[in-house]
């Protein structure tokens, strides 16, 4: 059996670790700018198969 001071030390360390892990977390959504909202709205209105203006650039020589 462990000495009482060892048991108390183990409890103290476990409590410190639990407090460290249980820190509150705040999730902040990045700001949405008006031009981004307008672009998202236009993109969502496109029909499947429409050209989207994608350009592929090959940098291999």
C-alpha positions as CSV (number, residue, x, y, z in Angstrom):
1,X,0.0,0.0,0.0
2,X,1.2,3.5,-0.8
3,X,1.9,6.1,1.8
4,X,-0.8,8.8,2.3
5,X,1.5,11.6,1.0
6,X,2.1,9.6,-2.2
7,X,-1.6,9.1,-2.8
8,X,-2.2,12.8,-2.2
9,X,0.5,13.7,-4.7
10,X,-1.0,11.5,-7.3
11,X,-4.4,13.0,-6.8
12,X,-3.0,16.5,-7.0
13,X,-1.2,15.8,-10.3
14,X,-4.3,14.1,-11.8
15,X,-6.4,17.2,-10.8
16,X,-3.8,19.6,-12.4
17,X,-3.8,17.5,-15.6
18,X,-7.6,17.4,-15.7
19,X,-7.8,21.2,-15.3
20,X,-5.2,21.6,-18.0
21,X,-7.2,19.4,-20.5
22,X,-10.6,20.9,-19.7
23,X,-9.7,24.4,-20.7
24,X,-12.6,26.1,-22.4
25,X,-12.3,26.4,-26.2
26,X,-14.0,29.1,-28.3
27,X,-14.4,28.5,-31.9
28,X,-14.4,31.7,-33.9
29,X,-15.7,31.8,-37.4
30,X,-13.6,34.0,-39.7
31,X,-15.3,37.2,-40.9
32,X,-17.2,36.9,-44.2
33,X,-16.7,39.8,-46.5
34,X,-19.4,41.1,-48.8
35,X,-17.5,40.2,-52.0
36,X,-17.0,36.6,-50.7
37,X,-20.7,36.3,-50.0
38,X,-21.5,37.6,-53.5
39,X,-19.1,35.1,-55.1
40,X,-20.5,32.2,-53.1
41,X,-24.1,33.2,-54.1
42,X,-23.1,33.3,-57.8
43,X,-21.3,30.0,-57.5
44,X,-24.3,28.3,-55.9
45,X,-26.5,29.5,-58.8
46,X,-24.4,27.8,-61.5
47,X,-25.8,24.8,-63.2
48,X,-23.8,21.6,-63.4
49,X,-21.8,21.5,-66.6
50,X,-21.4,25.3,-66.9
51,X,-17.9,26.6,-67.5
52,X,-16.3,27.8,-64.3
53,X,-13.2,29.5,-65.7
54,X,-10.7,26.9,-64.5
55,X,-7.2,27.2,-66.0
56,X,-4.5,24.5,-65.8
57,X,-0.9,25.7,-66.0
58,X,1.8,23.1,-66.7
59,X,5.1,24.2,-65.2
60,X,7.1,21.2,-66.3
61,X,9.7,21.8,-68.9
